[in-house]
C-alpha cells in the first residue's frame, strides 16, 4: 500500500505504508540515533511531530512493553528507509509495525531519507502531512494549510498527567527487575510536561520519593507538600507558550532546589528572565557532543529539542552557562546558585543514548542534601 509525505513547501516523497493507516499533520524532524526507536517514538516530547530516522534499517529488534517511555505514543508519524518486519531479539513481543498500529502512528518507508534530511537541514524543520489513507496531493495540501504548527502553541496540555501519582519503580538491577536501589530519602515533586519513565526510574533509584503532578499545578500546591526538591521534566513544543508553568517556577525559585531537563531547562531559563527561540532544525539523536565548562570534559549526549535558550537575554548576573554544544555552540546547561537551581537541555536519563551525564542526578541529590541539612 502506498503512502506519501507532503511538506509545506510543496516537496513530495512517495513510498510504502506501514504501521497505522491514516493521515496526520505535524512538524517533520529527524533523529540520528542508530537504536532506541521505541523509546524515541514513545517520548512525549515528540507530540505533533513526524520523525525521520537517519539510520537505514529500523525495527530489527522489535518492541516490548519495558522499553516504552510513556503509555501512549504522541508522535504523529514515523519515516524510515527500510522496516524490518522479522525482528530477532529475545525481548521482542511485537514488530515495530504492530506497535505503531496499536498506537495509531502512520508510517512511511522506502523513501530516500538522506534526501529528506538534507532538505530539512537546508530549509529547516517544517510542517508536513503523512498519509496512507489519502494520496491526492491537492486534498492533502488543503488539510496541511489548516495545521497551525508548534510555534506559540501550548501542547504540553496534551501530554501531561491529569492527576498526581506516586512513582516507586527504580532502574534496572542486574537481575533484570526494576526496583528502587536506595531507601527513600528525599521527597521530590516532578512537574509533568511530558515526563519520560526513565527519568522517574533514576530519581527513584537515587533515593527519591517521587510524586508526579500535572503541568498546571500551582507553586502554592507544590510548596504545601513540603518537597525537598522540584524536578521540571522534558516535554513538547514552544516553551514560551507554557506561561502558567513559567509563572509557577518563578514562584518556586528560592524556596526549594530545582532540577530541569530539556523543556524543564527552557522553562527554568524563562522564569529566570531569559528568552527562547526556535532552532533551524533542532537537535535530535544520541551522539551530540557537549562540553562541561566546569570540568572541561566532553560528554556524548542524547538530545531532542527544537527550541533553545538565548543566553544573551539572561542579564540577572546570577545565572551561569555550565554546558555548551560543540556542534553549534548553543547553550546546553545553566546554574543559578542563588536559587539552588540548575538544568540541562539534553537528556541525562539516556533512554536511548549514552550514560555520560548520569552524574546530574547525583548533583540534584547533593543539592537537596545541602539545603535540607
C-alpha positions as a LaTeX table, in Angstrom:
\begin{tabular}{lrrr}
\hline
Residue & $x$ (\AA) & $y$ (\AA) & $z$ (\AA) \\
\hline
Unk1 & 0.00 & 0.00 & 0.00 \\
Unk2 & 1.33 & 3.42 & $-0.95$ \\
Unk3 & 1.94 & 6.34 & 1.39 \\
Unk4 & 3.12 & 9.92 & 0.87 \\
Unk5 & 4.72 & 12.77 & 2.75 \\
Unk6 & 3.87 & 16.33 & 1.67 \\
Unk7 & 5.94 & 19.18 & 3.08 \\
Unk8 & 4.62 & 22.74 & 3.38 \\
Unk9 & 6.99 & 23.94 & 0.66 \\
Unk10 & 5.35 & 21.53 & $-1.79$ \\
Unk11 & 8.02 & 18.80 & $-1.72$ \\
Unk12 & 6.53 & 15.30 & $-2.01$ \\
Unk13 & 8.01 & 11.92 & $-1.03$ \\
Unk14 & 6.27 & 8.72 & $-2.13$ \\
Unk15 & 6.86 & 5.33 & $-0.54$ \\
Unk16 & 5.21 & 2.36 & 1.12 \\
Unk17 & 2.86 & 2.38 & 4.10 \\
Unk18 & 3.47 & 0.54 & 7.37 \\
Unk19 & 2.03 & 0.93 & 10.83 \\
Unk20 & $-1.41$ & 2.54 & 11.14 \\
Unk21 & $-3.47$ & 3.60 & 8.16 \\
Unk22 & $-4.48$ & 7.26 & 8.15 \\
Unk23 & $-3.20$ & 10.78 & 7.63 \\
Unk24 & $-1.59$ & 13.07 & 10.19 \\
Unk25 & $-0.15$ & 16.59 & 10.20 \\
Unk26 & 2.91 & 17.51 & 12.24 \\
Unk27 & 6.36 & 19.07 & 12.22 \\
Unk28 & 8.80 & 16.95 & 10.20 \\
Unk29 & 12.09 & 16.39 & 12.07 \\
Unk30 & 14.95 & 13.88 & 12.01 \\
Unk31 & 16.78 & 11.79 & 14.60 \\
Unk32 & 20.33 & 10.46 & 14.09 \\
Unk33 & 20.19 & 7.57 & 16.60 \\
Unk34 & 21.03 & 4.08 & 15.35 \\
Unk35 & 18.94 & 2.32 & 18.01 \\
Unk36 & 16.24 & 3.21 & 20.53 \\
Unk37 & 13.40 & 3.73 & 18.06 \\
Unk38 & 10.76 & 2.59 & 20.57 \\
Unk39 & 11.99 & 4.99 & 23.23 \\
Unk40 & 12.05 & 7.75 & 20.62 \\
Unk41 & 8.50 & 7.03 & 19.43 \\
Unk42 & 7.16 & 6.87 & 22.99 \\
Unk43 & 8.86 & 10.08 & 24.15 \\
Unk44 & 6.03 & 12.62 & 24.75 \\
Unk45 & 8.40 & 15.39 & 23.63 \\
Unk46 & 7.64 & 14.26 & 20.05 \\
Unk47 & 3.99 & 15.29 & 20.36 \\
Unk48 & 2.74 & 16.55 & 16.97 \\
Unk49 & 5.96 & 15.62 & 15.19 \\
Unk50 & 6.70 & 13.31 & 12.26 \\
Unk51 & 10.03 & 11.63 & 12.96 \\
Unk52 & 12.54 & 10.66 & 10.28 \\
Unk53 & 15.28 & 8.20 & 11.27 \\
Unk54 & 18.62 & 8.67 & 9.52 \\
Unk55 & 19.79 & 5.10 & 10.18 \\
Unk56 & 18.60 & 3.00 & 7.21 \\
Unk57 & 17.29 & $-0.21$ & 8.89 \\
Unk58 & 14.79 & 0.20 & 11.73 \\
Unk59 & 12.74 & $-2.41$ & 13.60 \\
Unk60 & 15.27 & $-5.26$ & 13.63 \\
Unk61 & 14.96 & $-5.96$ & 17.36 \\
Unk62 & 11.21 & $-5.46$ & 17.65 \\
Unk63 & 9.37 & $-3.76$ & 20.53 \\
Unk64 & 8.37 & $-4.63$ & 24.09 \\
Unk65 & 6.42 & $-3.06$ & 26.95 \\
Unk66 & 9.51 & $-2.42$ & 29.12 \\
Unk67 & 11.18 & $-0.01$ & 26.69 \\
Unk68 & 8.26 & 2.41 & 26.48 \\
Unk69 & 8.91 & 5.91 & 27.80 \\
Unk70 & 5.18 & 6.61 & 28.14 \\
Unk71 & 1.94 & 4.64 & 28.00 \\
Unk72 & 0.91 & 6.08 & 24.63 \\
Unk73 & 2.65 & 7.48 & 21.57 \\
Unk74 & 2.16 & 11.18 & 20.82 \\
Unk75 & 4.29 & 11.30 & 17.65 \\
Unk76 & 2.16 & 11.73 & 14.51 \\
Unk77 & 4.26 & 9.73 & 12.04 \\
Unk78 & 7.43 & 7.71 & 11.51 \\
Unk79 & 9.60 & 7.76 & 8.36 \\
Unk80 & 12.36 & 5.25 & 7.65 \\
Unk81 & 14.37 & 3.85 & 4.74 \\
Unk82 & 13.63 & 0.18 & 5.45 \\
Unk83 & 11.36 & $-1.51$ & 8.00 \\
Unk84 & 12.31 & $-4.92$ & 9.43 \\
Unk85 & 9.15 & $-7.00$ & 9.88 \\
Unk86 & 11.04 & $-10.06$ & 11.16 \\
Unk87 & 12.79 & $-8.89$ & 14.36 \\
Unk88 & 15.30 & $-11.10$ & 16.16 \\
Unk89 & 15.53 & $-10.43$ & 19.90 \\
Unk90 & 14.53 & $-12.49$ & 22.92 \\
Unk91 & 12.82 & $-9.44$ & 24.48 \\
Unk92 & 10.71 & $-8.67$ & 21.43 \\
Unk93 & 6.94 & $-9.03$ & 21.76 \\
Unk94 & 5.68 & $-7.12$ & 18.71 \\
Unk95 & 7.09 & $-5.86$ & 15.45 \\
Unk96 & 7.59 & $-2.12$ & 15.00 \\
Unk97 & 4.66 & $-2.05$ & 12.57 \\
Unk98 & 2.37 & $-3.79$ & 15.08 \\
Unk99 & 3.43 & $-1.35$ & 17.80 \\
Unk100 & 2.68 & 1.60 & 15.52 \\
Unk101 & $-0.73$ & 0.20 & 14.56 \\
Unk102 & $-1.61$ & $-0.21$ & 18.24 \\
Unk103 & $-0.62$ & 3.42 & 18.88 \\
Unk104 & $-2.14$ & 4.97 & 15.73 \\
Unk105 & 1.18 & 6.07 & 14.23 \\
Unk106 & 1.30 & 6.39 & 10.44 \\
Unk107 & 4.48 & 5.04 & 8.86 \\
Unk108 & 6.27 & 5.68 & 5.56 \\
Unk109 & 9.17 & 3.54 & 4.32 \\
Unk110 & 11.12 & 3.13 & 1.12 \\
Unk111 & 11.95 & 6.79 & 0.51 \\
Unk112 & 15.39 & 8.37 & 0.26 \\
Unk113 & 15.69 & 9.51 & 3.88 \\
Unk114 & 19.08 & 11.09 & 3.13 \\
Unk115 & 17.41 & 13.42 & 0.64 \\
Unk116 & 14.66 & 14.30 & 3.13 \\
Unk117 & 17.14 & 15.01 & 5.94 \\
Unk118 & 19.33 & 17.16 & 3.68 \\
Unk119 & 16.23 & 19.09 & 2.65 \\
Unk120 & 15.28 & 19.72 & 6.30 \\
Unk121 & 18.83 & 20.75 & 7.17 \\
Unk122 & 18.82 & 23.25 & 4.29 \\
Unk123 & 15.28 & 24.59 & 4.52 \\
Unk124 & 14.66 & 23.96 & 8.23 \\
Unk125 & 12.12 & 21.82 & 10.07 \\
Unk126 & 8.70 & 22.42 & 8.56 \\
Unk127 & 5.10 & 21.36 & 8.69 \\
Unk128 & 4.11 & 18.24 & 6.79 \\
Unk129 & 1.34 & 15.71 & 6.32 \\
Unk130 & 1.95 & 11.96 & 6.15 \\
Unk131 & $-0.81$ & 9.84 & 4.64 \\
Unk132 & $-1.63$ & 6.27 & 3.67 \\
Unk133 & $-5.38$ & 6.93 & 3.52 \\
Unk134 & $-5.47$ & 9.81 & 1.03 \\
Unk135 & $-2.92$ & 10.14 & $-1.78$ \\
Unk136 & $-4.36$ & 13.13 & $-3.66$ \\
Unk137 & $-1.81$ & 15.90 & $-3.15$ \\
Unk138 & $-4.37$ & 18.67 & $-3.67$ \\
Unk139 & $-6.56$ & 17.31 & $-0.86$ \\
Unk140 & $-3.59$ & 16.81 & 1.43 \\
Unk141 & $-2.40$ & 20.33 & 0.72 \\
Unk142 & $-5.75$ & 21.76 & 1.85 \\
Unk143 & $-5.52$ & 19.86 & 5.15 \\
Unk144 & $-1.88$ & 20.78 & 5.73 \\
Unk145 & $-2.54$ & 24.51 & 5.33 \\
Unk146 & $-5.07$ & 24.29 & 8.16 \\
Unk147 & $-2.48$ & 22.85 & 10.57 \\
Unk148 & $-1.17$ & 25.66 & 12.86 \\
Unk149 & 2.26 & 24.21 & 13.64 \\
Unk150 & 4.05 & 24.38 & 17.01 \\
Unk151 & 5.20 & 27.98 & 17.37 \\
Unk152 & 3.25 & 29.89 & 20.02 \\
Unk153 & 1.07 & 26.91 & 20.98 \\
Unk154 & 0.87 & 25.12 & 24.33 \\
Unk155 & 0.89 & 21.40 & 23.50 \\
Unk156 & 2.07 & 20.35 & 26.96 \\
Unk157 & $-1.61$ & 20.13 & 27.94 \\
Unk158 & $-1.95$ & 17.14 & 25.59 \\
Unk159 & 0.75 & 15.06 & 27.28 \\
Unk160 & 0.72 & 15.93 & 30.99 \\
Unk161 & $-0.90$ & 13.69 & 33.58 \\
Unk162 & $-4.47$ & 14.53 & 34.57 \\
Unk163 & $-3.97$ & 13.51 & 38.21 \\
Unk164 & $-0.96$ & 13.36 & 40.50 \\
Unk165 & 0.54 & 9.97 & 41.31 \\
Unk166 & 3.44 & 8.37 & 43.19 \\
Unk167 & 6.22 & 6.71 & 41.19 \\
Unk168 & 8.11 & 3.93 & 43.00 \\
Unk169 & 9.86 & 1.92 & 40.28 \\
Unk170 & 13.64 & 2.18 & 40.08 \\
Unk171 & 16.08 & 1.47 & 37.26 \\
Unk172 & 17.16 & $-2.00$ & 36.14 \\
Unk173 & 19.01 & $-4.17$ & 38.64 \\
Unk174 & 21.45 & $-6.83$ & 37.48 \\
Unk175 & 18.72 & $-9.49$ & 37.62 \\
Unk176 & 16.59 & $-7.57$ & 35.12 \\
Unk177 & 13.96 & $-6.46$ & 37.63 \\
Unk178 & 13.13 & $-2.82$ & 38.14 \\
Unk179 & 13.33 & $-1.81$ & 41.78 \\
Unk180 & 14.45 & 1.11 & 43.91 \\
Unk181 & 18.13 & 0.77 & 44.75 \\
Unk182 & 18.13 & 3.16 & 47.72 \\
Unk183 & 15.84 & 3.79 & 50.64 \\
Unk184 & 13.69 & 6.85 & 50.02 \\
Unk185 & 15.46 & 9.87 & 51.46 \\
Unk186 & 14.17 & 12.89 & 49.54 \\
Unk187 & 10.64 & 13.99 & 48.70 \\
Unk188 & 10.57 & 15.24 & 45.11 \\
Unk189 & 7.70 & 16.83 & 43.20 \\
Unk190 & 8.03 & 16.25 & 39.44 \\
Unk191 & 6.16 & 18.72 & 37.24 \\
Unk192 & 4.99 & 16.64 & 34.29 \\
Unk193 & 5.40 & 18.47 & 30.98 \\
Unk194 & 5.65 & 15.10 & 29.19 \\
Unk195 & 7.93 & 13.18 & 31.53 \\
Unk196 & 9.83 & 10.08 & 30.41 \\
Unk197 & 9.70 & 6.96 & 32.55 \\
Unk198 & 13.46 & 6.55 & 32.77 \\
Unk199 & 13.80 & 9.94 & 34.44 \\
Unk200 & 11.38 & 8.75 & 37.12 \\
Unk201 & 13.25 & 5.46 & 37.46 \\
Unk202 & 16.55 & 7.23 & 38.02 \\
Unk203 & 15.10 & 9.67 & 40.57 \\
Unk204 & 13.62 & 6.70 & 42.43 \\
Unk205 & 16.88 & 4.74 & 42.24 \\
Unk206 & 18.72 & 7.70 & 43.78 \\
Unk207 & 16.52 & 7.57 & 46.86 \\
Unk208 & 13.64 & 9.88 & 45.97 \\
Unk209 & 10.00 & 9.56 & 46.84 \\
Unk210 & 8.60 & 10.96 & 43.60 \\
Unk211 & 5.16 & 12.50 & 43.23 \\
Unk212 & 4.32 & 13.41 & 39.64 \\
Unk213 & 1.90 & 16.33 & 39.31 \\
Unk214 & 0.10 & 17.98 & 36.34 \\
Unk215 & 1.89 & 20.77 & 34.49 \\
Unk216 & $-0.58$ & 23.41 & 35.71 \\
Unk217 & $-0.08$ & 22.64 & 39.41 \\
Unk218 & 0.45 & 25.90 & 41.33 \\
Unk219 & 3.50 & 26.81 & 43.37 \\
Unk220 & 1.28 & 27.01 & 46.46 \\
Unk221 & 0.12 & 23.42 & 45.97 \\
Unk222 & 3.68 & 22.22 & 45.40 \\
Unk223 & 5.19 & 24.00 & 48.40 \\
Unk224 & 2.24 & 22.86 & 50.52 \\
Unk225 & 3.53 & 19.30 & 50.13 \\
Unk226 & 6.89 & 20.37 & 51.62 \\
Unk227 & 9.15 & 18.79 & 48.98 \\
Unk228 & 12.92 & 18.58 & 49.34 \\
Unk229 & 13.23 & 19.35 & 45.64 \\
Unk230 & 11.27 & 20.03 & 42.46 \\
Unk231 & 12.01 & 18.41 & 39.12 \\
Unk232 & 11.00 & 20.05 & 35.82 \\
Unk233 & 10.52 & 17.46 & 33.09 \\
Unk234 & 11.04 & 17.26 & 29.37 \\
Unk235 & 8.10 & 17.99 & 27.08 \\
Unk236 & 6.98 & 19.15 & 23.63 \\
Unk237 & 6.55 & 22.41 & 21.81 \\
Unk238 & 7.23 & 26.08 & 22.37 \\
Unk239 & 8.34 & 26.76 & 25.98 \\
Unk240 & 7.28 & 30.42 & 25.85 \\
Unk241 & 3.68 & 29.27 & 25.30 \\
Unk242 & 3.56 & 27.44 & 28.64 \\
Unk243 & 3.06 & 30.64 & 30.64 \\
Unk244 & 1.44 & 29.02 & 33.67 \\
Unk245 & 4.50 & 26.79 & 34.19 \\
Unk246 & 6.90 & 29.72 & 33.85 \\
Unk247 & 4.91 & 31.62 & 36.49 \\
Unk248 & 4.90 & 28.59 & 38.82 \\
Unk249 & 8.66 & 28.07 & 38.53 \\
Unk250 & 9.25 & 31.77 & 39.12 \\
Unk251 & 7.36 & 31.47 & 42.42 \\
Unk252 & 9.28 & 28.34 & 43.39 \\
Unk253 & 12.72 & 29.92 & 42.87 \\
Unk254 & 14.50 & 30.37 & 46.18 \\
Unk255 & 12.02 & 28.21 & 48.08 \\
Unk256 & 13.17 & 24.75 & 47.00 \\
Unk257 & 16.04 & 23.21 & 44.95 \\
Unk258 & 15.13 & 22.80 & 41.26 \\
Unk259 & 16.49 & 20.50 & 38.55 \\
Unk260 & 15.24 & 20.73 & 34.95 \\
Unk261 & 15.74 & 18.68 & 31.79 \\
Unk262 & 15.01 & 19.77 & 28.19 \\
Unk263 & 11.70 & 21.71 & 28.25 \\
Unk264 & 12.23 & 21.97 & 32.01 \\
Unk265 & 15.56 & 23.68 & 31.28 \\
Unk266 & 13.87 & 26.14 & 28.95 \\
Unk267 & 11.07 & 26.91 & 31.41 \\
Unk268 & 13.55 & 27.45 & 34.25 \\
Unk269 & 15.53 & 29.81 & 31.99 \\
Unk270 & 12.39 & 31.75 & 31.07 \\
Unk271 & 11.49 & 32.03 & 34.76 \\
Unk272 & 14.96 & 33.49 & 35.35 \\
Unk273 & 14.33 & 36.16 & 32.72 \\
Unk274 & 15.67 & 34.57 & 29.52 \\
Unk275 & 14.12 & 34.37 & 26.08 \\
Unk276 & 13.93 & 31.33 & 23.82 \\
Unk277 & 13.98 & 30.91 & 20.06 \\
Unk278 & 13.33 & 28.14 & 17.54 \\
Unk279 & 16.32 & 26.32 & 16.09 \\
Unk280 & 16.52 & 25.79 & 12.34 \\
Unk281 & 16.17 & 22.01 & 12.54 \\
Unk282 & 16.78 & 21.15 & 16.19 \\
Unk283 & 18.98 & 18.59 & 17.91 \\
Unk284 & 17.71 & 15.00 & 17.93 \\
Unk285 & 19.93 & 11.98 & 18.37 \\
Unk286 & 22.16 & 10.06 & 20.77 \\
Unk287 & 25.59 & 11.30 & 19.75 \\
Unk288 & 25.72 & 15.06 & 20.39 \\
Unk289 & 28.99 & 16.30 & 21.98 \\
Unk290 & 28.57 & 18.67 & 24.92 \\
Unk291 & 31.36 & 20.32 & 26.90 \\
Unk292 & 31.05 & 20.56 & 30.67 \\
Unk293 & 32.55 & 24.01 & 31.26 \\
Unk294 & 33.32 & 23.29 & 34.92 \\
Unk295 & 35.41 & 20.16 & 34.27 \\
Unk296 & 36.43 & 20.63 & 30.64 \\
Unk297 & 35.22 & 17.11 & 29.88 \\
Unk298 & 33.25 & 16.24 & 26.74 \\
Unk299 & 30.04 & 14.30 & 27.21 \\
Unk300 & 28.28 & 12.42 & 24.41 \\
Unk301 & 24.60 & 13.12 & 24.96 \\
Unk302 & 21.10 & 12.17 & 23.94 \\
Unk303 & 19.08 & 15.15 & 22.67 \\
Unk304 & 15.60 & 16.01 & 21.48 \\
Unk305 & 14.68 & 19.68 & 21.23 \\
Unk306 & 13.69 & 22.24 & 18.64 \\
Unk307 & 13.91 & 25.39 & 20.80 \\
Unk308 & 16.89 & 26.97 & 22.51 \\
Unk309 & 17.65 & 29.45 & 25.31 \\
Unk310 & 19.16 & 32.80 & 24.31 \\
Unk311 & 21.92 & 33.26 & 26.88 \\
Unk312 & 22.44 & 36.90 & 25.88 \\
Unk313 & 18.94 & 37.63 & 27.19 \\
Unk314 & 19.87 & 36.45 & 30.70 \\
Unk315 & 21.00 & 39.66 & 32.38 \\
Unk316 & 20.41 & 38.94 & 36.08 \\
Unk317 & 24.08 & 38.15 & 36.70 \\
Unk318 & 23.25 & 35.16 & 38.90 \\
Unk319 & 22.84 & 32.56 & 36.15 \\
Unk320 & 25.89 & 30.99 & 34.53 \\
Unk321 & 26.35 & 28.77 & 31.50 \\
Unk322 & 27.54 & 25.29 & 32.53 \\
Unk323 & 27.40 & 23.21 & 29.33 \\
Unk324 & 27.98 & 24.03 & 25.66 \\
Unk325 & 27.01 & 22.15 & 22.49 \\
Unk326 & 30.15 & 21.63 & 20.41 \\
Unk327 & 28.27 & 21.24 & 17.12 \\
Unk328 & 26.84 & 24.76 & 17.05 \\
Unk329 & 27.90 & 26.43 & 20.34 \\
Unk330 & 24.33 & 26.64 & 21.66 \\
Unk331 & 23.80 & 26.55 & 25.44 \\
Unk332 & 23.18 & 23.11 & 26.97 \\
Unk333 & 23.02 & 23.87 & 30.70 \\
Unk334 & 22.72 & 26.62 & 33.30 \\
Unk335 & 23.14 & 27.02 & 37.06 \\
Unk336 & 21.83 & 29.65 & 39.45 \\
Unk337 & 23.40 & 29.20 & 42.90 \\
Unk338 & 21.34 & 31.99 & 44.47 \\
Unk339 & 18.17 & 29.98 & 43.87 \\
Unk340 & 19.70 & 26.47 & 44.18 \\
Unk341 & 18.59 & 25.67 & 40.63 \\
Unk342 & 20.24 & 24.06 & 37.62 \\
Unk343 & 19.17 & 22.47 & 34.35 \\
Unk344 & 20.39 & 20.90 & 31.11 \\
Unk345 & 18.99 & 20.99 & 27.60 \\
Unk346 & 19.90 & 17.38 & 26.81 \\
Unk347 & 18.72 & 14.04 & 28.28 \\
Unk348 & 20.97 & 12.58 & 31.00 \\
Unk349 & 18.46 & 9.75 & 31.60 \\
Unk350 & 19.80 & 8.35 & 28.29 \\
Unk351 & 16.81 & 6.41 & 27.03 \\
Unk352 & 18.01 & 5.94 & 24.39 \\
Unk353 & 21.55 & 7.21 & 24.48 \\
Unk354 & 24.91 & 7.21 & 26.28 \\
Unk355 & 25.22 & 7.48 & 30.07 \\
Unk356 & 27.96 & 10.13 & 30.23 \\
Unk357 & 25.70 & 12.62 & 32.03 \\
Unk358 & 24.11 & 10.39 & 34.69 \\
Unk359 & 26.06 & 12.32 & 37.34 \\
Unk360 & 23.49 & 15.13 & 37.11 \\
Unk361 & 21.01 & 13.12 & 39.16 \\
Unk362 & 23.63 & 12.81 & 41.90 \\
Unk363 & 24.13 & 16.59 & 41.72 \\
Unk364 & 20.41 & 17.03 & 42.40 \\
Unk365 & 20.67 & 14.74 & 45.42 \\
Unk366 & 23.66 & 16.68 & 46.74 \\
Unk367 & 21.79 & 19.98 & 46.28 \\
Unk368 & 18.84 & 18.67 & 48.29 \\
Unk369 & 21.22 & 17.31 & 50.93 \\
Unk370 & 22.81 & 20.74 & 51.40 \\
Unk371 & 19.52 & 22.61 & 51.62 \\
Unk372 & 17.85 & 20.13 & 53.99 \\
Unk373 & 20.77 & 19.68 & 56.39 \\
\hline
\end{tabular}
